[in-house]
Amino acid sequence: MKFLKYCILMCVSFVFVSTAFASEKPRLGVLRFTNDTNAGWWRASVGRDLQDMLISELASTKSFQVLERKEIDAVLGEQDLGASGRVDKATKAKMGKLKGAQYLVAATVSAYEENTSGTGGGIGIAGFSIGGKKEKAYMAVDLKVIDTTTGEVADARTVEASSASSALSLGGGVGIFSGSLSQYSKTPTGKAIRACIIEISDYLKCSLIKGKDDSCMEEYAAKESKRRENTKKSIDLE
């Protein structure tokens, strides 16, 4: 009887542990964005600004464990302070509890285009645009998901977004943007950037949470097929 109880206990424990691991949210670390374009809005700090935007977007989904890597030195400093004996033992940050990332998310802005059409005499002042012209912006981001255990690229996707504005408009302000990008928050450029960030977040939720066999991947497969066809059409071969 005792042996039977022991077996039942072991089975229940195994199921509990297996369920806990299966339900654990993927642990993600987001790297700084890089740039392969001549976009005029790109500054040295923009890579970190976009990194922060994606971190916030992923965290807001409640679907991932998003690990802080940008401010990791500050976290380690707090732990070192606790270990120094100068902090109350009951409140000090504990050593050896940092979580490791299962995946690192890397992104490169690989294409950016913008154009202005119309005759509406627009003017630009300190990054703000006022006028009646129609402006368009297009951006593409190459996304990589890297498995930290094997170093393999577990997933890759090119995300595209475009945006336009017309009629009299005032572009600029702060809104959801900060730092070097704050002046673009209400412009086609800002909208294209934000659309790419949201699309990356949605794709990762589909790919890493719902899985490759989920129906949501059909939508992204169709987008990828369309992107490839459009790319082929834009290439002129002699």
Secondary structure per residue as TSV (DSSP state, phi and psi in degrees):
chain	resnum	aa	ss	phi	psi
A	1	M	-	360.0	-43.4
A	2	K	H	-62.1	-39.2
A	3	F	H	-64.2	-39.7
A	4	L	H	-64.5	-42.8
A	5	K	H	-62.4	-39.0
A	6	Y	H	-63.8	-42.7
A	7	C	H	-64.5	-42.0
A	8	I	H	-63.3	-42.6
A	9	L	H	-62.0	-42.9
A	10	M	H	-64.3	-40.2
A	11	C	H	-65.4	-43.5
A	12	V	H	-63.3	-42.1
A	13	S	H	-63.5	-40.7
A	14	F	H	-63.9	-43.8
A	15	V	H	-63.3	-42.1
A	16	F	H	-62.7	-47.4
A	17	V	H	-64.9	-42.9
A	18	S	H	-61.9	-42.2
A	19	T	H	-65.2	-39.8
A	20	A	H	-62.7	-43.9
A	21	F	H	-68.0	-38.7
A	22	A	H	-66.6	-32.2
A	23	S	H	-90.6	-4.3
A	24	E	S	-65.5	133.6
A	25	K	-	-70.6	141.3
A	26	P	-	-57.5	138.4
A	27	R	E	-95.7	119.4
A	28	L	E	-117.0	140.1
A	29	G	E	-116.3	130.1
A	30	V	E	-104.0	124.0
A	31	L	-	-88.1	164.6
A	32	R	-	-66.4	139.4
A	33	F	-	-68.6	147.6
A	34	T	E	-116.1	167.6
A	35	N	E	-131.3	128.1
A	36	D	-	-116.1	21.2
A	37	T	S	-120.1	178.0
A	38	N	-	-105.1	27.7
A	39	A	-	-56.1	127.6
A	40	G	T	-68.1	-20.1
A	41	W	T	-85.9	-5.4
A	42	W	-	-76.8	126.1
A	43	R	-	-124.0	172.5
A	44	A	T	-59.6	-31.1
A	45	S	T	-89.1	-8.4
A	46	V	H	-64.4	-35.6
A	47	G	H	-56.7	-39.9
A	48	R	H	-75.7	-34.5
A	49	D	H	-60.8	-44.8
A	50	L	H	-68.5	-35.7
A	51	Q	H	-58.6	-46.9
A	52	D	H	-62.6	-40.3
A	53	M	H	-62.3	-43.8
A	54	L	H	-69.2	-39.2
A	55	I	H	-58.0	-47.0
A	56	S	H	-64.1	-41.0
A	57	E	H	-65.3	-44.8
A	58	L	H	-65.0	-42.2
A	59	A	H	-64.4	-35.6
A	60	S	H	-68.1	-20.5
A	61	T	T	-73.8	-19.0
A	62	K	T	63.0	17.0
A	63	S	S	-101.4	-13.5
A	64	F	S	-129.3	158.1
A	65	Q	E	-95.2	103.4
A	66	V	E	-93.3	116.2
A	67	L	E	-92.7	135.4
A	68	E	-	-79.1	121.8
A	69	R	-	-119.9	-25.9
A	70	K	T	-64.1	-39.1
A	71	E	T	-107.0	28.0
A	72	I	H	-62.4	-31.8
A	73	D	H	-63.4	-36.9
A	74	A	H	-67.2	-38.9
A	75	V	H	-64.1	-46.3
A	76	L	H	-64.6	-35.8
A	77	G	H	-63.2	-39.5
A	78	E	H	-65.8	-38.9
A	79	Q	H	-66.7	-41.5
A	80	D	H	-63.0	-37.7
A	81	L	H	-63.8	-41.5
A	82	G	H	-64.4	-36.3
A	83	A	H	-74.6	-15.3
A	84	S	T	-74.7	-14.6
A	85	G	T	91.0	1.5
A	86	R	-	-89.3	-6.4
A	87	V	S	-114.4	144.0
A	88	D	-	-51.9	128.8
A	89	K	T	-59.2	-29.7
A	90	A	T	-74.0	-21.1
A	91	T	T	-117.0	-5.5
A	92	K	S	-69.1	149.9
A	93	A	-	-70.4	134.6
A	94	K	-	-85.7	145.1
A	95	M	T	-82.6	154.4
A	96	G	T	75.5	16.3
A	97	K	-	-111.6	-0.1
A	98	L	-	-63.0	136.4
A	99	K	-	-87.3	143.2
A	100	G	-	-91.1	148.7
A	101	A	-	-81.7	136.4
A	102	Q	S	-77.3	-35.9
A	103	Y	E	-135.7	144.4
A	104	L	E	-108.6	132.0
A	105	V	E	-101.8	118.1
A	106	A	E	-115.6	139.8
A	107	A	E	-139.9	139.9
A	108	T	E	-128.9	127.2
A	109	V	E	-74.2	108.2
A	110	S	E	-100.5	-16.9
A	111	A	E	-152.2	139.3
A	112	Y	E	-149.8	130.5
A	113	E	E	-137.5	146.0
A	114	E	E	-146.7	149.5
A	115	N	E	-150.8	157.6
A	116	T	E	-128.3	130.7
A	117	S	E	-131.1	163.8
A	118	G	S	108.1	178.4
A	119	T	S	-123.0	19.8
A	120	G	-	-82.5	38.0
A	121	G	-	36.8	51.9
A	122	G	-	-77.8	155.7
A	123	I	E	-130.8	156.0
A	124	G	E	-121.9	133.0
A	125	I	E	-134.1	116.1
A	126	A	T	49.0	42.7
A	127	G	T	89.6	-4.6
A	128	F	E	-101.3	139.3
A	129	S	E	-115.6	129.1
A	130	I	E	-127.1	125.4
A	131	G	E	167.0	179.4
A	132	G	S	-105.1	13.2
A	133	K	-	-81.0	160.7
A	134	K	E	-99.1	125.2
A	135	E	E	-115.5	144.6
A	136	K	E	-132.1	150.0
A	137	A	E	-142.0	141.7
A	138	Y	E	-132.6	137.8
A	139	M	E	-141.8	143.3
A	140	A	E	-127.1	138.1
A	141	V	E	-125.1	126.0
A	142	D	E	-88.0	120.4
A	143	L	E	-107.7	137.6
A	144	K	E	-130.4	137.4
A	145	V	E	-113.5	115.4
A	146	I	E	-106.1	126.0
A	147	D	E	-75.3	118.5
A	148	T	T	-74.4	-15.7
A	149	T	T	-80.6	-44.8
A	150	T	T	-101.5	-19.2
A	151	G	-	79.2	2.2
A	152	E	-	-78.8	153.3
A	153	V	E	-80.2	104.8
A	154	A	E	-75.7	-25.0
A	155	D	E	-159.7	152.3
A	156	A	E	-149.6	144.4
A	157	R	E	-160.0	142.7
A	158	T	E	-100.4	123.3
A	159	V	E	-106.7	132.7
A	160	E	E	-121.7	152.2
A	161	A	E	-154.8	146.6
A	162	S	E	-137.6	155.7
A	163	S	E	-151.7	153.2
A	164	A	E	-142.7	154.2
A	165	S	E	-138.2	149.6
A	166	S	-	-144.6	173.0
A	167	A	S	67.7	-176.9
A	168	L	S	-65.0	132.4
A	169	S	E	-150.1	154.8
A	170	L	E	-118.8	113.2
A	171	G	E	-99.1	136.8
A	172	G	-	141.3	-163.7
A	173	G	-	98.3	-174.4
A	174	V	-	-107.7	-66.9
A	175	G	T	56.1	-130.4
A	176	I	T	-83.0	-6.6
A	177	F	-	-98.3	159.2
A	178	S	-	-146.0	172.3
A	179	G	G	60.5	-136.1
A	180	S	G	-65.3	-21.1
A	181	L	G	-95.0	-4.4
A	182	S	G	-59.6	-33.3
A	183	Q	G	-73.1	-11.4
A	184	Y	G	-102.9	5.7
A	185	S	T	-58.4	-34.1
A	186	K	T	-108.9	12.2
A	187	T	S	-96.0	165.8
A	188	P	H	-55.2	-36.5
A	189	T	H	-59.8	-49.3
A	190	G	H	-61.9	-39.6
A	191	K	H	-66.9	-39.5
A	192	A	H	-65.7	-40.4
A	193	I	H	-61.8	-48.9
A	194	R	H	-63.3	-40.1
A	195	A	H	-61.6	-39.9
A	196	C	H	-65.0	-41.2
A	197	I	H	-61.7	-45.1
A	198	I	H	-66.0	-40.6
A	199	E	H	-64.7	-39.5
A	200	I	H	-62.1	-46.2
A	201	S	H	-60.7	-45.6
A	202	D	H	-63.3	-40.5
A	203	Y	H	-65.5	-43.9
A	204	L	H	-63.8	-35.5
A	205	K	I	-65.6	-39.7
A	206	C	I	-68.1	-48.3
A	207	S	I	-71.2	-46.5
A	208	L	I	-92.5	-25.6
A	209	I	I	-97.6	-53.8
A	210	K	I	-80.5	-31.3
A	211	G	-	101.6	159.8
A	212	K	T	-64.1	-24.1
A	213	D	T	-92.1	-1.2
A	214	D	S	-72.6	152.8
A	215	S	T	-63.7	-22.5
A	216	C	H	-62.8	-25.5
A	217	M	H	-70.2	-21.0
A	218	E	H	-63.9	-39.0
A	219	E	H	-61.7	-44.4
A	220	Y	H	-72.3	-31.5
A	221	A	H	-64.6	-39.0
A	222	A	H	-66.4	-40.7
A	223	K	H	-63.2	-41.9
A	224	E	H	-65.7	-40.6
A	225	S	H	-63.0	-42.9
A	226	K	H	-64.6	-40.9
A	227	R	H	-61.7	-43.7
A	228	R	H	-64.4	-40.9
A	229	E	H	-64.4	-42.7
A	230	N	H	-64.8	-36.7
A	231	T	H	-65.0	-43.5
A	232	K	H	-61.2	-40.6
A	233	K	H	-66.4	-29.0
A	234	S	H	-82.4	-8.0
A	235	I	-	-95.2	124.6
A	236	D	-	-100.2	117.4
A	237	L	-	-105.5	132.0
A	238	E	-	-87.8	360.0
